[in-house]
Amino acid sequence: MAGLIKREDIDEVRQRTDIKEVVDGYVTLKGAGLGSFKGLCPFHDERSPSFTVRPQVGRYHCFGCGEDGDVISFVQKLDHSSFHEAVEKLAARIGFELRYEDGGTGPSREDVGKRQRLLDAHKVADEFFRAQLLTPGAAEGRNFLHGRGFDRAAAEQFGVGYAPQGWDALLKHLRGRGYTDAELKLTGMFSEGNRGIYDRFRGRLIWPIRDIAGDTIGFGARKLYEDDQGPKYLNTPETTLYKKSQVLYGIDLAKRSIAKERQLVVVEGYTDVMACHLSGITTAVATCGTAFGADHIKIARRLLSDDGTGGEVIFTFDGDAAGQKAALRAFEEDQRFVAQTYVAVEPTGADPCDLRQARGDSAVRDLISSRRPLFEFAIRASLKRHNLDTVEGRIAALRESAPVVAQIRDAGIRPGYARELAGWLGMPVEEVGRAVAVAAKRAAQGDAPAGSGAAPGVAELPASGVVPSFNRPDPRDPVASMERQALEVALQEPAMLAGGTWDRFSAAGFRTPAYQAVHDAMRASGPGLTGDPVRWVEQVMNEVPEPLRPLVSELAVVPLPASNAEGVLRYCRDILARLFELQITRVKADKMGQLQRLDASSHPEEFQRLNRELMLLEMERRSLRSDA
């Protein structure tokens, strides 16, 4: 049973992971000054790079869209994984064994190694199948693809391959790459008989099934030859990698479009996913031999940011009885979504692949745009099961369909569908409205008590309801500009605050409210972490008010104006000296005011003390300027 990961282990993973190496897997980065790298932002479309990574402090920040964070949040956002999953993935990457609270456990180093071997075996098999599709023996597979409107480029885009006829082509290939039979048995790519293991997929067209991160974890295989006695489609069986209830084919290709467009299209097969993507519906995925269930919904909600602010899930089903049954199963899960759910059914019963082949890409796009609310489909489906020409049939249909209307989440449109239902039934609106109200009341009585009404995962405001707000500092203000530069130095080069410098920095006052709040967060963090830039920035992020976290991220990654280590040192000393000189000037002004208000003849000792302090402050100011 997995428990909470120990905080110190999370910090260790964050500290030991090179954020540049991780980001390089998604974004092409180029040097942008000493210790900084830039690339095109993966979170929004842009032509000029504004996405900056600062490995020394372990953070990224986009100066275009404002996205920011550390290496863990980057993996979370790009792979659409949970915090827990992102930490475990990064720990596996660096070979770090995590510890868990409350006696919980996570994957052991041995388990991580075994999993990686399985993933590597699938990668080798994936490459093998794709290469086989180009051989003379795969002519039937190429003909199948061509017959459904897919050319070689489409096959390459989706990684389609071919499993040769015979019993051991893949087996020999993987044995030759050093895999033992014991390892191969765990992959699900082989069956076992009296003479040992043999290829599970033979003489079939192959689709790689990948997880959300893009790792191949299984395969789907389509029958090509009449003498093949197996099923039309044969998938990888359940393995430690492949859990069909948690897998969506095409999710690796669709995840960014789903997150960007707030739309998920669920189709029925591999070729339907291909047809949709090639037609411009790049949010399409398919389940793998199972109904769309609770685990799939978890993936969808994470991708859609299913928080009640929009988003839609569109199911496509055949128009036959099996398709209607699948749609109604999907409706049973509808209440798990905050996003609106729809169904798109082609009147002729054609699936997206057939539709594209017969009428082109635009027909697929038209199918998706013709979507209807899933609850409307469910209502009409319930009506079809009754004879509406009789009083008994209409009453029975009302009893079945009223609870469906009552389940409509949007209370604003519920009365409208009650009126629609009355028209479809040929019954008085008042009678149908009463039936819907009764059904809603019964459902409410069976529900758990309602919560506070806050959106899932959204913390409630303090009782006062007051949220601190900060105006964006004016970049033309020379004092604000200098204060910003000082904070950039303090965040990116905290070693410069060592020794007595920390005392002077901590005592400094900032005139700009936003910068003063960041400075307060640094003081609250204390000097103990200034020797560890990654943890230092992380702690400051934790201490600063929530609205200012993007500002801290920005300050931590903006390139310092220096081309080498000596230049950085000189720049940092100069900026801190200017900060301290400004503080001295402010203190001097205060003491000069006291001196001018003082009657020297009445308080000669106080007068002399202030003069001495002013002289010492001036000496200190000149020394700072000389050092700078």
N, C-alpha and C positions, 0 to 999 in steps of 0.2 A: 504494500500500500504506500503510494507516494505521499510524502509529507511536505511541509514547507522547507524550502532550501535555506540553510543557515545563512544569515546575513553576511557574515565574514567571507563565506564562499562565493556569494554573489559579487562582493567587492573584489575578490581575488580573480574571478573570471573576467570582470570588467577591466581590471588592472593588467592582466596578462594577455589579453586579446588585442592584437594590432588592428585597430579600426580601419586603417587604410587597406589592409589585406582583405578584410571582409567586404568593404564597400567596393573594392576593385572587382569583386565577383558580379556586381550589378551595374557599375558605373565606370566609364573610362576616365581616370583621373590624370591630370597633368599638374606639374609643379606650378605654384602660384606664390612665389616668395619663400623665404626660409621657413621650412617646417610646415608649410601649408600646401594644400592640393585643391584643385578645382575641377568640376565636371558638370555635365548637364544634369539637372535635378531629376531624380527618378519619381518625384511626387507630383510634378506638373510639367506641362509642355513648355519648352523654351528653346530659343535658338542660340542664345549666348549663355555660357556657363555661369551660374551664380551659386552653385552648390559647393560649399567649402568644407573641407575636412582638415582638422587639426589634430594629428595623431598624438602629439605631446600631451594634450589635455583630454584626449579620448572622446572628442565630440565632433558633430557635424552641424552645419547651419546653412539653410538656403536663404540668400538675401533677396530672392524673388518671391517665394511663397511663404516664407517664415517657418517651414518645417525644421525641427531641430531635435537633438537628443544625443544619446550615447550609443555604443555599439549594440547594446541589448535592444533598445527601442528601434534601432534601424532594422534589425532582424525581425522584430515583431511586425513592423509596418510592411516590410517588403515581402515577408513570407506569410503575413497574416496569421501569425501564431500567437499563442498566449505568452505572457512574461515567463512563466514556468518552462514552457517548451523552448523559448529562445535561449534561456540560460543553459538548459541541458544541451542544446545543440552546440552552443559556443564552448561549453565545457568539454564535450566530446571532441571538438575541433582541436583543442589544445592538450587533450589527454589528461584533463583534470577530473578527479573523482569527487563528486559533490557529496556533502553530508546533509542530512535532513533532520528537522526538528521532530519531537514527539515520537521518536522511534520509527519514523517513516523511512522508507528506502527509495532510492532511485536506481537507475541502471548502473551496475557495477562496471569497472574497467573491462572485465572479461566480456560482459554482455555488450558493451559498446564496441569492443573489437569484433565480436561475432556479427553484430549488426552491420558493421562496415564491410566485413567480408561478404555478407549477403548482398549488400548494395553494389559492391564492386562486381560480383558475379552477374547481377542483373544488367549492369552497364556493359559488361563484355558480351552477354547474350544479346542485348539490344543492338549493339554494333554488328554482331554476327548476322542477325536476322535481316538487318537493313542491307548489308552487303549481299546477302543471298537473293534479294529481290531483283538484283541486276544480272543474275546468272541465267543461262538458257533454261535450266530446269524450272524457273519461276514464271514461265510464259503464261501459265493459267492464272496466276496471281495478278500479273500485269494486265491481262485481258479483263479480269474482274473489275479492277480499278478503272480502266478505260471505259468499260461498259457503264459505269456509274458516274462518268464525267470527271474523273480525277486523273490528272496528268502526273508526270514524274516529279514536277516541282511540288505538287500537293502532297504526294507520297513522302517526299523528303521533309516537308514542313511538319507533318504529323508523325514522322519517324516510322512509317509503315514498313514492315519487313515480310520475310517469307521463311517458313520453317520447311526445310527440305524433306522430301519423302525418304523413308528409311527409319532406322531405329536409334541411331546413335551419332548423328552428325553433330548436334550441339554437345552431347556428352563428351565426344572425343575432343572437341574444341576447348571445352572448359577444363577437362583433365589436363590438356596440354598447357593450360595457363596456370597449373599448379593447384587446382581445387580438388579436394578429396571427395570421395563418394559420400562420406558422412556429412560434409558441408552441402553437397549438391542436393541431398535428400531434403534439406531444410528450405530449399528455394521454391519448391512447388513446381519446378520446371521439368520434373522427372517423375515417372511412375515406376513401380517396383514389381518384378515378377520372380519366378523361380530362379532365373539366371542373373538376377541383380536388377539394377536400375536401367531405364531406357527413356528416350525422349518422350515427353508428354505431348508435345505439339509436333505433328508430322503432316507434311503436305498441306499446310494451311497458311492463309494470309494472317499476318501478326500485327497487332497494335500494341505498342508499349503503354502501360498504365502507370502514370507518374503521380507522385504526391504533390502537395502544393509548393514544395521547394524545388520541384523539377527532378527529383530522383526517381528512377524507374524501380517500381516495387512489385510489378506483376505484368502479365500479358493477357490479351484477349485474342482468340484465334478463330477465324472463320473457315468453315469447310469449303473446299473447292472441288473435290472429286466425288463422283457418284459412289465409288466403292468404299468411301470413308463411312464406317458404321457409327461414328460418333455423332454427338449433337451438332446442330448447325453452328452454334457458338460455344466455344470451350474456353473458360477462363482459368487463371491461376486459382488453385484452392486456397483456403485460409492458411496463412503462414504468420510468422511473427512480424513480417513487413506488411502483408496484404490482408486487410480486413474489409470485405466488400461493403459492409454497412457504413464504412467511414471513408470510402473512396469515391471520387467523382472524376470520370474520365474527362480530360481536357482542362482540368482546374489549373494546371501549371501555365497553360497558354491564355486562359481567360481571366486569371485573378486580377490583373491590373485593370482591364476593361470593366470588370464587375465592380471593383472599388471606385473607379472613376465615374462610371455611368449610373451607379446605384441600381443595377439591373442584373438579374440572373435568369437565364433561359435554360430550362431543363428539358432535354430531348431524350429519345429512347435508345439510340445506338451510336456506335463509333462513326459510321458514315454520315449520320445526321449531324453530329458535331462538326465534322469536316465540311459538310455542305453549308451549315450556318456560318462558320468562320469565313469560308471563301466567298460567301454572299454579303459579308459585312456585319453579321451578327456575331461579334467576337466575345460575347458574354455567355456563349452556349457551353453546357457541360452535359454529361450523361451519367446515370447510375450504371453500375456494373453487375447486372444479373440480379438486382434486388430493387424493391420499391424505395422511393425517396422517403427516408425516415428521419428519426430524431437526431442521429449523429450527423447526417447530411445537413440538417437544419442548423446545427451548431456551426458548421463550416460556412454555410451561407450567411448566417447572421454576422459572423466575424468579418466577412468580406464586404457585406453591405453596410456595415456599421449600423445594424438594425436597431435604431434608437427612436423611431417614431418621427423622424424628420424627413421621410421620403424613402424612396426605394421600392422596387417591385420584383416579384418572383413570377415568372411566366412558365407554365407547364405546357408542353405540346404533347398531345396524345392522338393516336389513331381514332377515327370516328366510329370504330366498331365497339362491340360490347366490352371487350377486354380493355380498350382505351378509356371508355367511360368508367369502368370499375377502377382503373388506376387513378383517374382524376378524382373520384370520390374518396379514395384512400388519401390522396394528397390533401383534400379538403379537411379530413379528420385531423391533419397536422397543422391546419391553417392558423389556429389560435396561438401556436408557438411563435408566429412571426408578428413583428410590428409592421413590417413592410406589407404593402398591398399584394395580394396573390391573384393571379389571372390564369386563364386557360386559353390556348389557341388551338383550335381544331379545324383542320382542312375539310370542307364539306365532302370532298370525294374520298376522304380517308387517306390521302397521300401523305407520306412522311416528308420531312425537309429534303432528304436526299432525292427521293422520287420527284418532288416538286421542282427542285433545281434542275434536274435532268430534263424534265418535260417542258418547263416554262421559264427557266432561267433564274438568275440571282434575285431579280426584283420580286419574283413570286414568293421567295422565302422571306424577304423583308416584309412583304405585304401580309404574309401569314402572321408574323409576330406583331405587326401593328394592328391586326384585327382582333387582338386579344379581348376577352370578356372577363369580368370579375369571376373568380372561381365560385363564389357563393351563388351567383346567378346560374352558372352551369349546374351546380348541385341542386338548386331549386327545380330547374327544368327537368333534370334527370329524375328527381323524385316524382314529378308529375307524370312522367311517361310510364311509371309502374302502375298507374291507376286508370280506370275507365271513367273519364270525366263527363261522359254522357249520362251517368246515373248520379242520383243524389248521394247514394252510399259511397260511390267512387270519389266524388268531390270532397265529402267529409273526410274520408280516409287520406286523401291527398293533402288536405289542409293540416290534418294532425301530423303528417310526416314533414311537411315543408315549413310549417310555422316555426319549429325550433331552429331551422336553418336560417330563416330571416332574423330570428332573435339573436343569433350568433354574430351578426354583422357588427364589427367593432365600432364603425363610424355611426354614432347615434343620429347624425344629421341625415344620412341617406337611408336609414332603416325604415322610416315611415314611407319613403318613396317606393321601396321594394315591397312593402306591405300592400300598397295600392296596385303595384304591378301584379303581385300574386293574386289579388282580388280579380283583376281583369282576366288573368290566365284561367282562373277557376270559374269565372262567371258568378261570383258571389259578392254580397254587399261588402264594401270597404270596412264598415264598422265591425262586422262579424270577423273578418280576417284580422283586423287590428286587435280585437280582444284576444283572439287565439295567439297572436304573436306576443302580446303583453303577458298572458298566462305562461307561455313557454319561457319568456325572459325571466319571469319571477321564479319559476321552478329552477332554472339554471342558476340564478343568483343564490337561492337557498342552498344549493349544493356546492357552491364555491366556498373557498377559504375566505376569511375576512379580508377586506381590501386593505392594502398597505397605505403608506403615506401619500402615494400618488407620485413620488419622485421617479424620474426615469431610471431604468436599471443602470447601476454603476455610477450614478451621479450623486455626489455627496450633498447633503442638505446644507444650506447656508447657516451661519451662526444665528443664534436667537435674535441678535440685534438686526440681522439682515444687512449689515453694513459690509460692503466689499471694498477694500482699498483700491483706489484708482490713481493712476500716474499718467501725466501728460508726457508725450514723447519729447525728449529734450531737443531744443532748437540747435541744429548743428552749426548755425552761424554765430552762436554765443561763444566767445573765446574762452570764458571760464568753464562753461559746460563742456566744450571741446577738450580742454586740458583735463578736466575731471574724468571724462570718458577714457582718454588715453592712459591715465593713471590706473584705472580699473582694468583696462586691457592688459597692461603690464602685470598687475597684481594677480590676475587670473591665469595668464599664460606663462609667466615666469615667476612663480611664487617664491622660488629660492632667493630672489632679490630682496625679500622681506625678512631674511634671516637676521638674528641678533637684535641689535638696538634699532634697526630699521623698522622692525615690526611695531615697536612701541610708538615710534613717530607716525607710522602709517595709521595705526589704530587710533591715535589721538587726533588725526586730521578731521576737519569738518568739511562736508560737501554741501554746496549751496543748492545744487539741483536735486529735487526730491527723489527722483527715480534713482539717481546715482548714490544719494545718501542711503537709500534702502538697501542697495546692493552692498555698500560699504558696511552697513549694520550687519548684514548677513555674513560678511567676511569676519567681522569682529566676533560674532556669535560662534563661528566655526573655530576660531582660535588659531594660534600659530602652529599647532601640533601636526597639521597635514601639509604645511607649505613645502615640505620636501617631496611630496607625492602629488604631482599636478593633477592626475586623473581623479584621485579621491578628494583632493582639494576642491576641484570644480564641482564634483558631485555633491559634496557637503554644502557648498554655497548654494547650489540649486535647491537643496532640501530646505535651507533656512530662509531663502528669499520669498516674498509674497508671490503667490501663483501667477498673477498677471505679469510679473517681471521675469519669469523664467526664460521666455524667448529672448529677452534682452541679455541676460547672463550668457545664454548660449551664443548669441551673436558676438558679445565681447570676448568670449573664450576662443573663437575661431578666426576672427578677422586678422588677416596677415599684418604683422608688424613691419614697418618700413625699414627693413634692413636686409642686406644680401648675404651676410655671413655671421658667424657666431660672435665675432668681435663687434660687429656693427649692432647686433641685438643688445649686447651688454652695454655698449655706449648709449644706445637709445633709451634703454630702461633706466639707466642711472640718471640721464638727463631729464626724463619725464618725472621720476620720483623727486628729483631735486627741485623741479619747478613746482610740484605739488607742495613740498615742504616749505619752499620759499613763499608760496601764496599763503600758507597757514601762518608763517612768521609775520608776513605783511598785515594779515588780519589781526593778529595778537598785538602787533606794534600799534595799529590804529586804535585798538581798544585802550591800550595803556597811555597813548598820547591824549586820548580823550579824558582819561582819569587825571592825567597830569595837568591838563588845562583847567579842569574843574577844581583842582586842589589849591588851597591857600598855603603857599610855601612857608610863610612866616608862622602860621599856626601849626603846621604839621611838617617840620623840617625833615624828620627821619623818614616819613612816608615819601616825601619829595625825593630824597636821595635814593631810596630803594627803587622807586619807579625809574629814575634816571639810569641806575646801574642795570636794571633789567632791560631797558631799551637799548643800552649800549651792547649788552651781551647778545640780544636778539639781532642787532645789526651785524655784529661779528659773525654770528652763525649764518646769517643770510649771505654775507660776502663769501664765507667759506663754501657754502653750497654752490654758489654761482661759480666760484673758482674750480671746484671739483667737476662741475658739469662741463 
